[in-house]
Amino acid sequence: MFETVREDLRSTLDEIRAAGLHKPERVIGTPQNAAVSVTSGGAPGEVLNFCANNYLGLADHPEVVAAAKDALDRWGYGMASVRFICGTQEVHKELEARLSAFLGQEDTILYSSCFDANGGVFETLLGAEDAVISDALNHASIIDGIRLSKARRFRYANRDLAELEARLKEATEGGARRKLIVTDGVFSMDGYVAPLAEICDLADRYDAMVMVDDSHAVGFVGPGGRGTPELHGVMDRVDIITGTLGKALGGASGGYVAARAEIVELLRQRSRPYLFSNSLAPVIAAASLKVLDLLESAGDLREHLAANTALFRTKMTEAGFEVLPGDHAIAPVMIGDAAQAARMAELLLERGVYVIGFSYPVVPMGAARIRVQLSAAHSTADVERAVAAFIDARAALGTAGA
């Protein structure tokens, strides 16, 4: 039987490659940092890394690494259990309390990833008599999480408040018991920020709850790094925040839901990804506590990240590249054609800059791009070198402009 399937799969894979949509995995031979050694894919050895979610440069911070080593001695390697059986240590409860305080929420529950966190919310909170209203560009984990629930589903165009209100009216007139608006805080392919103040105003008007996936914001967005709710002054108005420990908060793995106390308690009782997945490794929990310590005095890191972001965006625009507008550390350089975006990424790697081309189905057809992600670990010289590499790669690609 599989021989027939094998040929079908090979044909599909050939089509992916022919369309320029194949996603090779490059192998890194060093710790994650501003510069890494890529051991495959034609890299010239050490290259500047401009495609990691390491926004604050904490993935290889010596204090975080030291905390992880100490945690191995104290707490061991793994839990070999789920939380409600025998998989809860003091370090898990301490991290949940610290995240709650940091994010201004009543309680927090840890998951093995933010994908699991988003996968565990909707089915638990919403039934067939409820409605979820989702931004069209929300992360795949939100989309998949919504599919698991029986709630009535509504979608509104990215950051389109008029359409959001229309969907809220439709859900209300349809007799929805509970209404939940869900949005990314920062949209990962564009770097755009959700208009949370206006979303919360509409939620108040239509008696809806608000959920924000703030994975690309917590740690470095907002005056204290508390994310988009802090940036927009609505920390007390957002009911559910999901996020990850795998980006600015140390870059490891693990996710969380920080929310109203009753929501978190119900998730502990009924959320399937929580109940049936092993506990977060204690070494990650302990290292994440050190990250939260560092965030208390990370104002200089956030300022340096903002300066790097502004410099890159300005220099690239001056050089004639189309960079989606904004001031987030995600700076998408628009290419258009998928094959050209992939080739551009290869040319940049040859010039010592590691980036990735994104194309359909990750982004809309014809909207391929190089998603550049700035880090506080980058120096000014690193940023200027990246811009120069883009200019040189564009010339090698033979285009008049990117």
C-alpha positions in Angstrom: 0.0 0.0 0.0 2.7 2.5 1.0 4.4 2.3 -2.4 1.4 4.0 -4.0 1.3 6.6 -1.2 5.1 7.1 -1.6 4.7 8.1 -5.2 1.9 10.5 -4.3 4.0 12.1 -1.6 7.1 12.4 -3.8 4.9 14.1 -6.5 3.6 16.6 -3.9 7.2 17.3 -2.6 8.4 17.8 -6.2 5.6 20.4 -6.7 6.6 22.2 -3.5 10.2 22.4 -4.7 9.2 23.5 -8.3 7.1 26.3 -6.9 10.0 27.5 -4.8 8.1 26.8 -1.5 10.4 24.1 -0.1 11.7 24.9 3.4 15.2 23.5 4.0 16.4 23.3 7.6 19.9 24.7 8.1 22.0 23.2 10.9 23.6 25.5 13.5 26.8 24.3 15.2 26.9 26.9 17.9 24.6 28.3 20.7 21.9 30.8 19.6 23.3 34.3 19.4 23.7 37.3 17.2 26.3 35.4 15.3 26.1 31.6 14.7 28.0 29.0 12.8 25.8 27.4 10.1 27.2 24.0 9.1 24.9 23.4 6.0 23.4 25.3 3.2 26.4 27.0 1.7 27.2 29.3 4.6 30.7 30.7 4.9 31.1 29.6 8.5 30.1 32.2 11.1 27.1 34.4 10.0 25.0 37.1 11.5 21.7 35.7 12.6 18.8 38.0 11.6 16.0 35.4 11.7 15.7 34.3 15.4 13.1 35.3 17.9 16.0 36.2 20.3 14.8 39.8 20.6 16.7 40.6 23.8 19.7 38.4 23.2 18.9 36.3 26.3 19.1 32.8 24.6 22.7 32.4 25.5 23.0 35.0 28.4 25.5 33.7 30.9 23.2 34.3 33.9 20.4 32.3 32.2 22.8 29.5 31.3 24.1 29.4 34.9 20.5 29.3 36.3 19.8 26.4 34.0 22.9 24.5 35.2 22.0 25.1 38.9 18.4 23.9 38.2 19.6 20.6 36.8 21.4 19.9 40.1 18.4 21.0 42.2 15.4 19.9 40.2 16.6 17.2 37.9 16.2 16.8 34.1 12.5 15.9 33.5 9.3 15.3 35.3 8.1 12.1 33.7 4.6 13.1 34.5 1.7 15.4 33.8 1.0 18.2 36.3 -2.0 16.8 38.1 -0.4 13.4 38.8 3.1 14.1 40.1 4.5 16.6 37.7 4.2 19.8 39.7 7.3 21.2 41.4 7.7 24.4 43.5 9.6 25.9 40.5 6.5 25.5 38.3 4.2 27.3 40.8 6.8 30.0 41.3 7.1 30.7 37.6 3.3 30.9 37.3 3.1 33.4 40.1 5.9 35.5 38.7 4.3 35.6 35.2 0.9 36.5 36.7 2.5 39.5 38.5 4.6 40.5 35.5 1.6 40.5 33.1 -0.9 41.9 35.6 -3.2 38.9 35.6 -4.8 36.9 38.4 -3.3 33.5 37.6 -1.1 31.7 35.0 -1.0 28.1 33.8 2.1 26.6 32.0 2.0 24.6 28.8 4.7 22.7 26.9 4.3 25.3 24.1 2.2 28.4 23.2 0.8 26.3 20.4 -0.6 23.9 23.1 -1.7 26.9 25.1 -3.8 28.2 22.2 -4.9 24.7 21.5 -6.3 24.3 25.0 -8.2 27.5 25.5 -11.2 27.6 23.1 -12.5 24.0 23.5 -12.4 24.5 27.3 -14.1 27.9 27.5 -16.5 27.8 24.5 -19.4 25.6 23.5 -21.8 25.4 20.6 -23.8 28.3 22.1 -20.8 30.6 22.1 -18.9 32.7 19.5 -15.3 33.4 18.8 -14.3 36.4 16.7 -10.8 36.0 15.2 -8.5 38.3 13.3 -7.8 36.9 9.8 -4.1 37.0 10.3 -4.0 35.3 13.6 -1.3 32.6 14.2 -1.9 29.1 13.0 -2.1 27.8 16.6 -5.1 30.1 17.2 -6.7 28.9 14.1 -6.2 25.3 15.0 -7.4 25.9 18.6 -10.6 27.4 17.3 -11.2 24.4 15.1 -11.2 22.2 18.1 -14.1 24.0 19.7 -17.7 23.8 18.8 -18.2 27.6 19.0 -19.6 29.6 16.1 -16.7 31.1 14.3 -16.4 34.6 12.9 -13.4 36.2 11.2 -12.6 39.9 10.6 -10.0 41.5 8.3 -6.7 42.2 9.9 -7.1 45.1 12.4 -10.3 46.1 10.8 -12.4 47.5 13.6 -15.5 48.2 11.5 -15.6 44.6 10.4 -14.9 43.4 14.0 -17.9 45.4 15.2 -20.1 43.9 12.4 -19.1 40.4 13.5 -19.8 41.2 17.1 -23.2 42.5 16.2 -23.8 39.3 14.2 -22.8 37.1 17.1 -24.9 39.1 19.5 -28.0 39.0 17.3 -27.4 35.3 16.9 -27.9 34.8 20.6 -24.3 33.9 21.5 -24.0 33.1 25.2 -20.3 34.0 25.4 -18.3 36.1 22.9 -14.5 36.0 22.7 -12.4 38.3 20.6 -9.0 36.8 19.8 -6.0 38.6 18.2 -2.3 38.4 18.0 -0.7 41.3 19.9 1.9 41.5 17.1 1.3 39.8 13.8 4.4 37.7 13.2 4.7 37.9 9.4 4.1 41.7 9.2 5.2 43.2 12.5 1.9 45.1 12.8 0.5 45.7 16.3 -3.2 45.1 17.1 -5.2 48.1 18.1 -6.0 46.7 21.6 -7.5 49.9 23.1 -10.2 50.0 20.4 -10.7 46.3 20.6 -11.3 46.5 24.3 -13.8 49.4 23.7 -15.8 47.2 21.3 -15.6 44.3 23.8 -17.1 46.5 26.5 -19.8 47.6 24.2 -20.8 44.1 23.1 -20.1 42.3 26.4 -17.3 40.2 25.0 -14.0 38.9 26.4 -10.6 39.7 24.9 -7.8 37.2 24.3 -4.3 38.3 23.1 -1.5 36.0 21.9 1.5 38.2 22.8 4.3 35.9 21.9 6.1 38.5 19.7 5.8 41.3 22.3 6.2 40.1 25.9 9.7 41.0 27.2 10.4 44.0 24.9 7.2 45.8 23.9 5.7 48.4 26.3 7.6 50.6 28.8 8.3 47.7 31.1 8.3 44.9 28.5 4.9 43.6 29.5 3.7 43.5 25.9 1.0 45.1 23.8 -1.6 45.4 26.7 0.9 47.6 28.5 1.8 49.5 25.3 -1.9 50.4 24.9 -2.7 50.9 28.5 -5.3 48.0 28.7 -3.6 45.5 31.0 -6.6 45.5 33.3 -9.0 45.0 30.3 -7.6 42.0 28.6 -9.1 38.7 29.9 -6.6 36.2 28.5 -3.0 36.5 27.5 -1.2 33.6 25.9 2.5 33.6 25.2 5.8 31.7 24.9 9.0 31.3 26.8 10.6 30.5 23.4 11.2 34.0 22.1 12.2 37.1 24.1 11.9 35.2 27.4 15.1 33.2 27.0 14.3 31.5 23.7 13.8 28.0 25.1 10.3 26.4 24.9 7.1 26.4 26.8 4.0 28.5 26.8 1.4 29.9 29.2 -2.0 31.3 29.6 -2.3 34.2 32.0 -5.9 35.2 32.7 -8.7 35.7 35.2 -8.5 33.2 38.1 -11.6 31.3 37.1 -10.4 30.8 33.5 -7.1 29.4 34.7 -8.7 27.1 37.2 -11.1 25.7 34.5 -8.1 25.2 32.2 -6.4 23.2 34.9 -9.4 20.9 35.2 -10.3 20.5 31.5 -7.7 21.7 29.1 -6.5 18.6 27.2 -3.0 19.8 26.2 -2.3 20.6 29.8 -3.8 17.5 31.3 -2.2 15.1 28.9 1.2 16.6 28.2 4.3 16.2 30.3 5.1 19.1 32.6 7.5 21.8 31.4 11.0 20.7 32.1 12.1 22.2 35.5 15.3 23.5 34.0 13.3 25.7 31.6 11.1 27.0 34.4 14.0 27.9 36.6 15.9 29.6 33.8 12.7 31.5 32.9 12.6 32.9 36.5 16.1 34.3 35.9 14.9 35.9 32.7 12.1 37.6 34.6 14.8 38.9 37.1 16.8 40.3 34.2 13.7 42.0 32.6 13.5 44.2 35.7 16.6 46.0 34.6 16.4 45.3 30.9 15.6 48.9 29.9 18.9 49.3 28.1 18.4 46.1 26.1 14.9 47.3 25.0 16.4 50.7 24.0 19.2 49.1 22.1 16.7 46.8 20.3 14.6 49.8 19.4 17.7 51.7 18.0 18.7 48.6 15.9 15.2 48.3 14.6 15.0 52.0 13.6 18.5 51.9 12.0 17.7 48.9 9.9 14.3 50.1 8.8 15.7 53.6 7.9 18.7 52.3 6.0 16.8 49.7 4.0 14.1 52.2 3.0 16.8 54.6 1.9 18.4 51.8 -0.2 15.1 51.4 -2.0 13.8 48.2 -0.4 10.1 47.9 0.5 9.9 47.3 4.3 6.4 47.0 5.8 5.8 50.1 8.0 6.1 50.1 11.7 8.6 50.1 14.5 8.5 46.5 15.7 11.7 44.4 15.6 10.0 42.2 12.9 10.9 44.1 9.7 9.6 42.3 6.6 11.4 43.0 3.4 8.9 42.4 0.6 10.1 40.5 -2.4 6.8 39.2 -4.0 7.9 36.1 -5.9 8.5 33.0 -3.8 11.4 31.7 -5.8 13.2 35.0 -5.7 12.7 35.3 -2.0 14.3 31.9 -1.5 17.2 32.8 -3.8 17.6 36.1 -2.0 18.0 34.3 1.3 20.6 32.0 -0.2 22.6 34.9 -1.6 22.4 36.7 1.8 23.7 33.5 3.5 26.6 33.4 1.1 27.3 37.0 2.2 27.3 36.2 5.9 23.7 37.1 6.8 21.3 34.3 7.9 17.7 35.1 7.0 14.8 33.1 5.8 12.4 33.7 2.8 8.7 33.3 3.7 6.2 32.4 1.0 2.8 30.7 0.6 1.1 29.2 2.6 2.8 31.0 5.5 2.1 34.4 3.8 -0.4 35.2 1.0 0.4 34.1 -2.6 2.5 36.7 -4.3 3.6 38.3 -1.0 6.8 36.5 -0.4 9.3 38.2 1.9 12.5 38.1 3.9 11.4 38.5 7.5 14.3 40.2 9.3 14.3 40.1 13.1 16.4 42.5 15.0 18.0 41.6 18.4 19.5 43.6 21.2 22.5 41.3 20.8 23.2 42.9 17.4 25.7 45.7 17.3 25.3 48.8 15.1 28.0 47.4 12.8 26.0 44.1 12.5 23.0 46.0 11.3 24.9 48.1 8.8 26.6 44.9 7.5 23.2 43.3 7.0 22.0 46.3 5.0 25.1 46.2 2.8 24.6 42.4 2.3 21.0 43.1 1.1 22.1 45.7 -1.4 24.8 43.3 -2.7 22.5 40.3 -2.9 19.9 42.4 -4.7 22.5 43.3 -7.4 23.5 39.6 -7.7 19.9 38.6 -8.1 19.6 41.0 -11.0 16.6 43.0 -9.8 16.2 46.7 -10.1 14.8 46.7 -6.5 13.4 44.4 -3.9 
